[in-house]
Amino acid sequence: MADAKKKTVKITQIGSPIGRRKDQRATLIGLRLNKMHRTSELEDTPAVRGMIRKVQHLLRVEGAD
């Protein structure tokens, strides 16, 4: 039986996408972030981890076990 509570990771955008490459801007949108100081809570999966790693210089990550 699957665990009812899935692990999540909370990310907050702390850097501006202005002057960044288009793929980094698209990654922020994929993470449900597109403006400064927005916060998103996503399921902790390898795909989300890869996206976070790509733009880690623009994010603050919380709840990462």
mmCIF file of the N, C-alpha and C atoms, coordinates in Angstrom:
data_MODEL
# 
_entry.id   MODEL 
# 
loop_
_atom_site.group_PDB 
_atom_site.id 
_atom_site.type_symbol 
_atom_site.label_atom_id 
_atom_site.label_alt_id 
_atom_site.label_comp_id 
_atom_site.label_asym_id 
_atom_site.label_entity_id 
_atom_site.label_seq_id 
_atom_site.pdbx_PDB_ins_code 
_atom_site.Cartn_x 
_atom_site.Cartn_y 
_atom_site.Cartn_z 
_atom_site.occupancy 
_atom_site.B_iso_or_equiv 
_atom_site.pdbx_formal_charge 
_atom_site.auth_seq_id 
_atom_site.auth_comp_id 
_atom_site.auth_asym_id 
_atom_site.auth_atom_id 
_atom_site.pdbx_PDB_model_num 
ATOM 1   N N  . MET A 1 1  ? 0.839  -1.169 0.000   1.00 0.00 ? 1  MET A N  1 
ATOM 2   C CA . MET A 1 1  ? 0.000  0.000  0.000   1.00 0.00 ? 1  MET A CA 1 
ATOM 3   C C  . MET A 1 1  ? 0.894  1.247  0.000   1.00 0.00 ? 1  MET A C  1 
ATOM 4   N N  . ALA A 1 2  ? 0.581  2.180  -0.853  1.00 0.00 ? 2  ALA A N  1 
ATOM 5   C CA . ALA A 1 2  ? 1.369  3.389  -0.996  1.00 0.00 ? 2  ALA A CA 1 
ATOM 6   C C  . ALA A 1 2  ? 1.165  4.314  0.195   1.00 0.00 ? 2  ALA A C  1 
ATOM 7   N N  . ASP A 1 3  ? 2.219  5.028  0.537   1.00 0.00 ? 3  ASP A N  1 
ATOM 8   C CA . ASP A 1 3  ? 2.150  5.986  1.628   1.00 0.00 ? 3  ASP A CA 1 
ATOM 9   C C  . ASP A 1 3  ? 1.254  7.149  1.218   1.00 0.00 ? 3  ASP A C  1 
ATOM 10  N N  . ALA A 1 4  ? 0.270  7.487  2.057   1.00 0.00 ? 4  ALA A N  1 
ATOM 11  C CA . ALA A 1 4  ? -0.694 8.529  1.717   1.00 0.00 ? 4  ALA A CA 1 
ATOM 12  C C  . ALA A 1 4  ? -0.047 9.910  1.685   1.00 0.00 ? 4  ALA A C  1 
ATOM 13  N N  . LYS A 1 5  ? 0.971  10.113 2.524   1.00 0.00 ? 5  LYS A N  1 
ATOM 14  C CA . LYS A 1 5  ? 1.628  11.422 2.572   1.00 0.00 ? 5  LYS A CA 1 
ATOM 15  C C  . LYS A 1 5  ? 2.874  11.389 1.698   1.00 0.00 ? 5  LYS A C  1 
ATOM 16  N N  . LYS A 1 6  ? 2.849  12.152 0.618   1.00 0.00 ? 6  LYS A N  1 
ATOM 17  C CA . LYS A 1 6  ? 3.996  12.203 -0.284  1.00 0.00 ? 6  LYS A CA 1 
ATOM 18  C C  . LYS A 1 6  ? 4.934  13.314 0.159   1.00 0.00 ? 6  LYS A C  1 
ATOM 19  N N  . LYS A 1 7  ? 6.211  13.108 -0.075  1.00 0.00 ? 7  LYS A N  1 
ATOM 20  C CA . LYS A 1 7  ? 7.183  14.127 0.275   1.00 0.00 ? 7  LYS A CA 1 
ATOM 21  C C  . LYS A 1 7  ? 7.057  15.296 -0.680  1.00 0.00 ? 7  LYS A C  1 
ATOM 22  N N  . THR A 1 8  ? 7.176  16.488 -0.129  1.00 0.00 ? 8  THR A N  1 
ATOM 23  C CA . THR A 1 8  ? 7.100  17.689 -0.947  1.00 0.00 ? 8  THR A CA 1 
ATOM 24  C C  . THR A 1 8  ? 8.328  18.548 -0.684  1.00 0.00 ? 8  THR A C  1 
ATOM 25  N N  . VAL A 1 9  ? 8.574  19.438 -1.613  1.00 0.00 ? 9  VAL A N  1 
ATOM 26  C CA . VAL A 1 9  ? 9.656  20.392 -1.476  1.00 0.00 ? 9  VAL A CA 1 
ATOM 27  C C  . VAL A 1 9  ? 9.071  21.780 -1.731  1.00 0.00 ? 9  VAL A C  1 
ATOM 28  N N  . LYS A 1 10 ? 9.436  22.729 -0.876  1.00 0.00 ? 10 LYS A N  1 
ATOM 29  C CA . LYS A 1 10 ? 8.923  24.090 -0.989  1.00 0.00 ? 10 LYS A CA 1 
ATOM 30  C C  . LYS A 1 10 ? 10.035 24.959 -1.566  1.00 0.00 ? 10 LYS A C  1 
ATOM 31  N N  . ILE A 1 11 ? 9.736  25.639 -2.674  1.00 0.00 ? 11 ILE A N  1 
ATOM 32  C CA . ILE A 1 11 ? 10.741 26.471 -3.324  1.00 0.00 ? 11 ILE A CA 1 
ATOM 33  C C  . ILE A 1 11 ? 10.216 27.894 -3.456  1.00 0.00 ? 11 ILE A C  1 
ATOM 34  N N  . THR A 1 12 ? 11.120 28.843 -3.270  1.00 0.00 ? 12 THR A N  1 
ATOM 35  C CA . THR A 1 12 ? 10.791 30.259 -3.381  1.00 0.00 ? 12 THR A CA 1 
ATOM 36  C C  . THR A 1 12 ? 11.770 30.895 -4.354  1.00 0.00 ? 12 THR A C  1 
ATOM 37  N N  . GLN A 1 13 ? 11.262 31.668 -5.274  1.00 0.00 ? 13 GLN A N  1 
ATOM 38  C CA . GLN A 1 13 ? 12.111 32.350 -6.237  1.00 0.00 ? 13 GLN A CA 1 
ATOM 39  C C  . GLN A 1 13 ? 12.706 33.591 -5.590  1.00 0.00 ? 13 GLN A C  1 
ATOM 40  N N  . ILE A 1 14 ? 14.035 33.676 -5.568  1.00 0.00 ? 14 ILE A N  1 
ATOM 41  C CA . ILE A 1 14 ? 14.714 34.820 -4.962  1.00 0.00 ? 14 ILE A CA 1 
ATOM 42  C C  . ILE A 1 14 ? 15.560 35.584 -5.979  1.00 0.00 ? 14 ILE A C  1 
ATOM 43  N N  . GLY A 1 15 ? 15.656 35.063 -7.202  1.00 0.00 ? 15 GLY A N  1 
ATOM 44  C CA . GLY A 1 15 ? 16.431 35.725 -8.243  1.00 0.00 ? 15 GLY A CA 1 
ATOM 45  C C  . GLY A 1 15 ? 15.558 36.053 -9.435  1.00 0.00 ? 15 GLY A C  1 
ATOM 46  N N  . SER A 1 16 ? 15.927 37.099 -10.157 1.00 0.00 ? 16 SER A N  1 
ATOM 47  C CA . SER A 1 16 ? 15.143 37.544 -11.297 1.00 0.00 ? 16 SER A CA 1 
ATOM 48  C C  . SER A 1 16 ? 15.508 36.763 -12.565 1.00 0.00 ? 16 SER A C  1 
ATOM 49  N N  . PRO A 1 17 ? 14.517 36.452 -13.397 1.00 0.00 ? 17 PRO A N  1 
ATOM 50  C CA . PRO A 1 17 ? 14.807 35.783 -14.655 1.00 0.00 ? 17 PRO A CA 1 
ATOM 51  C C  . PRO A 1 17 ? 15.256 36.744 -15.760 1.00 0.00 ? 17 PRO A C  1 
ATOM 52  N N  . ILE A 1 18 ? 15.295 38.033 -15.457 1.00 0.00 ? 18 ILE A N  1 
ATOM 53  C CA . ILE A 1 18 ? 15.710 39.012 -16.463 1.00 0.00 ? 18 ILE A CA 1 
ATOM 54  C C  . ILE A 1 18 ? 17.176 38.762 -16.822 1.00 0.00 ? 18 ILE A C  1 
ATOM 55  N N  . GLY A 1 19 ? 17.445 38.660 -18.102 1.00 0.00 ? 19 GLY A N  1 
ATOM 56  C CA . GLY A 1 19 ? 18.801 38.445 -18.577 1.00 0.00 ? 19 GLY A CA 1 
ATOM 57  C C  . GLY A 1 19 ? 19.243 36.993 -18.528 1.00 0.00 ? 19 GLY A C  1 
ATOM 58  N N  . ARG A 1 20 ? 18.366 36.089 -18.182 1.00 0.00 ? 20 ARG A N  1 
ATOM 59  C CA . ARG A 1 20 ? 18.700 34.654 -18.135 1.00 0.00 ? 20 ARG A CA 1 
ATOM 60  C C  . ARG A 1 20 ? 18.348 34.013 -19.471 1.00 0.00 ? 20 ARG A C  1 
ATOM 61  N N  . ARG A 1 21 ? 18.883 32.824 -19.698 1.00 0.00 ? 21 ARG A N  1 
ATOM 62  C CA . ARG A 1 21 ? 18.591 32.094 -20.928 1.00 0.00 ? 21 ARG A CA 1 
ATOM 63  C C  . ARG A 1 21 ? 17.118 31.672 -20.948 1.00 0.00 ? 21 ARG A C  1 
ATOM 64  N N  . LYS A 1 22 ? 16.603 31.475 -22.153 1.00 0.00 ? 22 LYS A N  1 
ATOM 65  C CA . LYS A 1 22 ? 15.183 31.116 -22.299 1.00 0.00 ? 22 LYS A CA 1 
ATOM 66  C C  . LYS A 1 22 ? 14.858 29.794 -21.632 1.00 0.00 ? 22 LYS A C  1 
ATOM 67  N N  . ASP A 1 23 ? 15.785 28.842 -21.657 1.00 0.00 ? 23 ASP A N  1 
ATOM 68  C CA . ASP A 1 23 ? 15.501 27.551 -21.028 1.00 0.00 ? 23 ASP A CA 1 
ATOM 69  C C  . ASP A 1 23 ? 15.393 27.684 -19.508 1.00 0.00 ? 23 ASP A C  1 
ATOM 70  N N  . GLN A 1 24 ? 16.139 28.620 -18.915 1.00 0.00 ? 24 GLN A N  1 
ATOM 71  C CA . GLN A 1 24 ? 16.016 28.838 -17.479 1.00 0.00 ? 24 GLN A CA 1 
ATOM 72  C C  . GLN A 1 24 ? 14.687 29.505 -17.141 1.00 0.00 ? 24 GLN A C  1 
ATOM 73  N N  . ARG A 1 25 ? 14.252 30.428 -17.965 1.00 0.00 ? 25 ARG A N  1 
ATOM 74  C CA . ARG A 1 25 ? 12.937 31.048 -17.757 1.00 0.00 ? 25 ARG A CA 1 
ATOM 75  C C  . ARG A 1 25 ? 11.834 29.996 -17.867 1.00 0.00 ? 25 ARG A C  1 
ATOM 76  N N  . ALA A 1 26 ? 11.941 29.116 -18.867 1.00 0.00 ? 26 ALA A N  1 
ATOM 77  C CA . ALA A 1 26 ? 10.942 28.062 -19.053 1.00 0.00 ? 26 ALA A CA 1 
ATOM 78  C C  . ALA A 1 26 ? 10.933 27.105 -17.864 1.00 0.00 ? 26 ALA A C  1 
ATOM 79  N N  . THR A 1 27 ? 12.097 26.837 -17.303 1.00 0.00 ? 27 THR A N  1 
ATOM 80  C CA . THR A 1 27 ? 12.178 25.964 -16.136 1.00 0.00 ? 27 THR A CA 1 
ATOM 81  C C  . THR A 1 27 ? 11.474 26.594 -14.944 1.00 0.00 ? 27 THR A C  1 
ATOM 82  N N  . LEU A 1 28 ? 11.647 27.891 -14.751 1.00 0.00 ? 28 LEU A N  1 
ATOM 83  C CA . LEU A 1 28 ? 10.942 28.575 -13.660 1.00 0.00 ? 28 LEU A CA 1 
ATOM 84  C C  . LEU A 1 28 ? 9.428  28.482 -13.838 1.00 0.00 ? 28 LEU A C  1 
ATOM 85  N N  . ILE A 1 29 ? 8.968  28.658 -15.047 1.00 0.00 ? 29 ILE A N  1 
ATOM 86  C CA . ILE A 1 29 ? 7.526  28.541 -15.317 1.00 0.00 ? 29 ILE A CA 1 
ATOM 87  C C  . ILE A 1 29 ? 7.058  27.115 -15.044 1.00 0.00 ? 29 ILE A C  1 
ATOM 88  N N  . GLY A 1 30 ? 7.878  26.132 -15.419 1.00 0.00 ? 30 GLY A N  1 
ATOM 89  C CA . GLY A 1 30 ? 7.551  24.737 -15.149 1.00 0.00 ? 30 GLY A CA 1 
ATOM 90  C C  . GLY A 1 30 ? 7.471  24.425 -13.662 1.00 0.00 ? 30 GLY A C  1 
ATOM 91  N N  . LEU A 1 31 ? 8.205  25.186 -12.863 1.00 0.00 ? 31 LEU A N  1 
ATOM 92  C CA . LEU A 1 31 ? 8.165  25.029 -11.406 1.00 0.00 ? 31 LEU A CA 1 
ATOM 93  C C  . LEU A 1 31 ? 7.076  25.884 -10.765 1.00 0.00 ? 31 LEU A C  1 
ATOM 94  N N  . ARG A 1 32 ? 6.221  26.480 -11.595 1.00 0.00 ? 32 ARG A N  1 
ATOM 95  C CA . ARG A 1 32 ? 5.126  27.353 -11.163 1.00 0.00 ? 32 ARG A CA 1 
ATOM 96  C C  . ARG A 1 32 ? 5.631  28.643 -10.506 1.00 0.00 ? 32 ARG A C  1 
ATOM 97  N N  . LEU A 1 33 ? 6.760  29.120 -11.000 1.00 0.00 ? 33 LEU A N  1 
ATOM 98  C CA . LEU A 1 33 ? 7.335  30.374 -10.512 1.00 0.00 ? 33 LEU A CA 1 
ATOM 99  C C  . LEU A 1 33 ? 7.566  31.268 -11.714 1.00 0.00 ? 33 LEU A C  1 
ATOM 100 N N  . ASN A 1 34 ? 7.218  32.535 -11.621 1.00 0.00 ? 34 ASN A N  1 
ATOM 101 C CA . ASN A 1 34 ? 7.514  33.456 -12.705 1.00 0.00 ? 34 ASN A CA 1 
ATOM 102 C C  . ASN A 1 34 ? 7.687  34.879 -12.224 1.00 0.00 ? 34 ASN A C  1 
ATOM 103 N N  . LYS A 1 35 ? 7.548  35.110 -10.928 1.00 0.00 ? 35 LYS A N  1 
ATOM 104 C CA . LYS A 1 35 ? 7.759  36.432 -10.358 1.00 0.00 ? 35 LYS A CA 1 
ATOM 105 C C  . LYS A 1 35 ? 8.543  36.276 -9.065  1.00 0.00 ? 35 LYS A C  1 
ATOM 106 N N  . MET A 1 36 ? 9.237  37.326 -8.715  1.00 0.00 ? 36 MET A N  1 
ATOM 107 C CA . MET A 1 36 ? 10.062 37.312 -7.513  1.00 0.00 ? 36 MET A CA 1 
ATOM 108 C C  . MET A 1 36 ? 9.223  37.026 -6.265  1.00 0.00 ? 36 MET A C  1 
ATOM 109 N N  . HIS A 1 37 ? 9.809  36.260 -5.358  1.00 0.00 ? 37 HIS A N  1 
ATOM 110 C CA . HIS A 1 37 ? 9.252  35.936 -4.039  1.00 0.00 ? 37 HIS A CA 1 
ATOM 111 C C  . HIS A 1 37 ? 7.977  35.099 -4.090  1.00 0.00 ? 37 HIS A C  1 
ATOM 112 N N  . ARG A 1 38 ? 7.714  34.473 -5.219  1.00 0.00 ? 38 ARG A N  1 
ATOM 113 C CA . ARG A 1 38 ? 6.607  33.506 -5.277  1.00 0.00 ? 38 ARG A CA 1 
ATOM 114 C C  . ARG A 1 38 ? 7.095  32.190 -4.703  1.00 0.00 ? 38 ARG A C  1 
ATOM 115 N N  . THR A 1 39 ? 6.186  31.472 -4.077  1.00 0.00 ? 39 THR A N  1 
ATOM 116 C CA . THR A 1 39 ? 6.505  30.188 -3.467  1.00 0.00 ? 39 THR A CA 1 
ATOM 117 C C  . THR A 1 39 ? 5.637  29.107 -4.080  1.00 0.00 ? 39 THR A C  1 
ATOM 118 N N  . SER A 1 40 ? 6.239  27.952 -4.280  1.00 0.00 ? 40 SER A N  1 
ATOM 119 C CA . SER A 1 40 ? 5.525  26.817 -4.843  1.00 0.00 ? 40 SER A CA 1 
ATOM 120 C C  . SER A 1 40 ? 5.894  25.575 -4.043  1.00 0.00 ? 40 SER A C  1 
ATOM 121 N N  . GLU A 1 41 ? 4.917  24.716 -3.802  1.00 0.00 ? 41 GLU A N  1 
ATOM 122 C CA . GLU A 1 41 ? 5.158  23.460 -3.106  1.00 0.00 ? 41 GLU A CA 1 
ATOM 123 C C  . GLU A 1 41 ? 4.863  22.329 -4.075  1.00 0.00 ? 41 GLU A C  1 
ATOM 124 N N  . LEU A 1 42 ? 5.900  21.562 -4.404  1.00 0.00 ? 42 LEU A N  1 
ATOM 125 C CA . LEU A 1 42 ? 5.796  20.511 -5.411  1.00 0.00 ? 42 LEU A CA 1 
ATOM 126 C C  . LEU A 1 42 ? 6.179  19.166 -4.823  1.00 0.00 ? 42 LEU A C  1 
ATOM 127 N N  . GLU A 1 43 ? 5.704  18.107 -5.463  1.00 0.00 ? 43 GLU A N  1 
ATOM 128 C CA . GLU A 1 43 ? 6.069  16.758 -5.063  1.00 0.00 ? 43 GLU A CA 1 
ATOM 129 C C  . GLU A 1 43 ? 7.555  16.541 -5.319  1.00 0.00 ? 43 GLU A C  1 
ATOM 130 N N  . ASP A 1 44 ? 8.221  15.900 -4.400  1.00 0.00 ? 44 ASP A N  1 
ATOM 131 C CA . ASP A 1 44 ? 9.667  15.683 -4.483  1.00 0.00 ? 44 ASP A CA 1 
ATOM 132 C C  . ASP A 1 44 ? 9.944  14.470 -5.367  1.00 0.00 ? 44 ASP A C  1 
ATOM 133 N N  . THR A 1 45 ? 10.171 14.725 -6.660  1.00 0.00 ? 45 THR A N  1 
ATOM 134 C CA . THR A 1 45 ? 10.468 13.665 -7.622  1.00 0.00 ? 45 THR A CA 1 
ATOM 135 C C  . THR A 1 45 ? 11.817 13.961 -8.283  1.00 0.00 ? 45 THR A C  1 
ATOM 136 N N  . PRO A 1 46 ? 12.421 12.973 -8.925  1.00 0.00 ? 46 PRO A N  1 
ATOM 137 C CA . PRO A 1 46 ? 13.690 13.224 -9.619  1.00 0.00 ? 46 PRO A CA 1 
ATOM 138 C C  . PRO A 1 46 ? 13.573 14.293 -10.711 1.00 0.00 ? 46 PRO A C  1 
ATOM 139 N N  . ALA A 1 47 ? 12.438 14.376 -11.379 1.00 0.00 ? 47 ALA A N  1 
ATOM 140 C CA . ALA A 1 47 ? 12.250 15.382 -12.424 1.00 0.00 ? 47 ALA A CA 1 
ATOM 141 C C  . ALA A 1 47 ? 12.244 16.786 -11.827 1.00 0.00 ? 47 ALA A C  1 
ATOM 142 N N  . VAL A 1 48 ? 11.540 16.961 -10.721 1.00 0.00 ? 48 VAL A N  1 
ATOM 143 C CA . VAL A 1 48 ? 11.496 18.258 -10.061 1.00 0.00 ? 48 VAL A CA 1 
ATOM 144 C C  . VAL A 1 48 ? 12.874 18.606 -9.512  1.00 0.00 ? 48 VAL A C  1 
ATOM 145 N N  . ARG A 1 49 ? 13.586 17.631 -8.960  1.00 0.00 ? 49 ARG A N  1 
ATOM 146 C CA . ARG A 1 49 ? 14.940 17.864 -8.453  1.00 0.00 ? 49 ARG A CA 1 
ATOM 147 C C  . ARG A 1 49 ? 15.873 18.348 -9.568  1.00 0.00 ? 49 ARG A C  1 
ATOM 148 N N  . GLY A 1 50 ? 15.740 17.765 -10.753 1.00 0.00 ? 50 GLY A N  1 
ATOM 149 C CA . GLY A 1 50 ? 16.558 18.190 -11.885 1.00 0.00 ? 50 GLY A CA 1 
ATOM 150 C C  . GLY A 1 50 ? 16.254 19.617 -12.298 1.00 0.00 ? 50 GLY A C  1 
ATOM 151 N N  . MET A 1 51 ? 14.979 19.979 -12.282 1.00 0.00 ? 51 MET A N  1 
ATOM 152 C CA . MET A 1 51 ? 14.589 21.352 -12.632 1.00 0.00 ? 51 MET A CA 1 
ATOM 153 C C  . MET A 1 51 ? 15.126 22.333 -11.596 1.00 0.00 ? 51 MET A C  1 
ATOM 154 N N  . ILE A 1 52 ? 15.052 21.957 -10.331 1.00 0.00 ? 52 ILE A N  1 
ATOM 155 C CA . ILE A 1 52 ? 15.570 22.821 -9.264  1.00 0.00 ? 52 ILE A CA 1 
ATOM 156 C C  . ILE A 1 52 ? 17.078 23.006 -9.431  1.00 0.00 ? 52 ILE A C  1 
ATOM 157 N N  . ARG A 1 53 ? 17.780 21.936 -9.746  1.00 0.00 ? 53 ARG A N  1 
ATOM 158 C CA . ARG A 1 53 ? 19.230 22.012 -9.912  1.00 0.00 ? 53 ARG A CA 1 
ATOM 159 C C  . ARG A 1 53 ? 19.614 22.944 -11.055 1.00 0.00 ? 53 ARG A C  1 
ATOM 160 N N  . LYS A 1 54 ? 18.798 22.981 -12.091 1.00 0.00 ? 54 LYS A N  1 
ATOM 161 C CA . LYS A 1 54 ? 19.089 23.809 -13.256 1.00 0.00 ? 54 LYS A CA 1 
ATOM 162 C C  . LYS A 1 54 ? 19.032 25.301 -12.929 1.00 0.00 ? 54 LYS A C  1 
ATOM 163 N N  . VAL A 1 55 ? 18.152 25.704 -12.033 1.00 0.00 ? 55 VAL A N  1 
ATOM 164 C CA . VAL A 1 55 ? 17.999 27.126 -11.684 1.00 0.00 ? 55 VAL A CA 1 
ATOM 165 C C  . VAL A 1 55 ? 18.211 27.354 -10.189 1.00 0.00 ? 55 VAL A C  1 
ATOM 166 N N  . GLN A 1 56 ? 19.071 26.552 -9.578  1.00 0.00 ? 56 GLN A N  1 
ATOM 167 C CA . GLN A 1 56 ? 19.266 26.635 -8.134  1.00 0.00 ? 56 GLN A CA 1 
ATOM 168 C C  . GLN A 1 56 ? 19.784 27.990 -7.681  1.00 0.00 ? 56 GLN A C  1 
ATOM 169 N N  . HIS A 1 57 ? 20.455 28.712 -8.556  1.00 0.00 ? 57 HIS A N  1 
ATOM 170 C CA . HIS A 1 57 ? 20.979 30.034 -8.208  1.00 0.00 ? 57 HIS A CA 1 
ATOM 171 C C  . HIS A 1 57 ? 19.871 31.085 -8.109  1.00 0.00 ? 57 HIS A C  1 
ATOM 172 N N  . LEU A 1 58 ? 18.662 30.748 -8.550  1.00 0.00 ? 58 LEU A N  1 
ATOM 173 C CA . LEU A 1 58 ? 17.535 31.675 -8.493  1.00 0.00 ? 58 LEU A CA 1 
ATOM 174 C C  . LEU A 1 58 ? 16.510 31.280 -7.429  1.00 0.00 ? 58 LEU A C  1 
ATOM 175 N N  . LEU A 1 59 ? 16.768 30.203 -6.682  1.00 0.00 ? 59 LEU A N  1 
ATOM 176 C CA . LEU A 1 59 ? 15.763 29.645 -5.771  1.00 0.00 ? 59 LEU A CA 1 
ATOM 177 C C  . LEU A 1 59 ? 16.275 29.502 -4.351  1.00 0.00 ? 59 LEU A C  1 
ATOM 178 N N  . ARG A 1 60 ? 15.326 29.468 -3.417  1.00 0.00 ? 60 ARG A N  1 
ATOM 179 C CA . ARG A 1 60 ? 15.581 29.032 -2.046  1.00 0.00 ? 60 ARG A CA 1 
ATOM 180 C C  . ARG A 1 60 ? 14.757 27.765 -1.868  1.00 0.00 ? 60 ARG A C  1 
ATOM 181 N N  . VAL A 1 61 ? 15.381 26.680 -1.434  1.00 0.00 ? 61 VAL A N  1 
ATOM 182 C CA . VAL A 1 61 ? 14.716 25.391 -1.306  1.00 0.00 ? 61 VAL A CA 1 
ATOM 183 C C  . VAL A 1 61 ? 14.543 25.078 0.173   1.00 0.00 ? 61 VAL A C  1 
ATOM 184 N N  . GLU A 1 62 ? 13.304 24.697 0.547   1.00 0.00 ? 62 GLU A N  1 
ATOM 185 C CA . GLU A 1 62 ? 12.993 24.334 1.925   1.00 0.00 ? 62 GLU A CA 1 
ATOM 186 C C  . GLU A 1 62 ? 12.305 22.979 1.924   1.00 0.00 ? 62 GLU A C  1 
ATOM 187 N N  . GLY A 1 63 ? 12.396 22.289 3.021   1.00 0.00 ? 63 GLY A N  1 
ATOM 188 C CA . GLY A 1 63 ? 11.708 21.016 3.156   1.00 0.00 ? 63 GLY A CA 1 
ATOM 189 C C  . GLY A 1 63 ? 12.365 19.892 2.388   1.00 0.00 ? 63 GLY A C  1 
ATOM 190 N N  . ALA A 1 64 ? 13.622 20.074 2.039   1.00 0.00 ? 64 ALA A N  1 
ATOM 191 C CA . ALA A 1 64 ? 14.350 19.014 1.332   1.00 0.00 ? 64 ALA A CA 1 
ATOM 192 C C  . ALA A 1 64 ? 14.985 18.102 2.368   1.00 0.00 ? 64 ALA A C  1 
ATOM 193 N N  . ASP A 1 65 ? 14.469 16.899 2.466   1.00 0.00 ? 65 ASP A N  1 
ATOM 194 C CA . ASP A 1 65 ? 14.988 15.956 3.467   1.00 0.00 ? 65 ASP A CA 1 
ATOM 195 C C  . ASP A 1 65 ? 16.220 15.259 2.966   1.00 0.00 ? 65 ASP A C  1 
# 
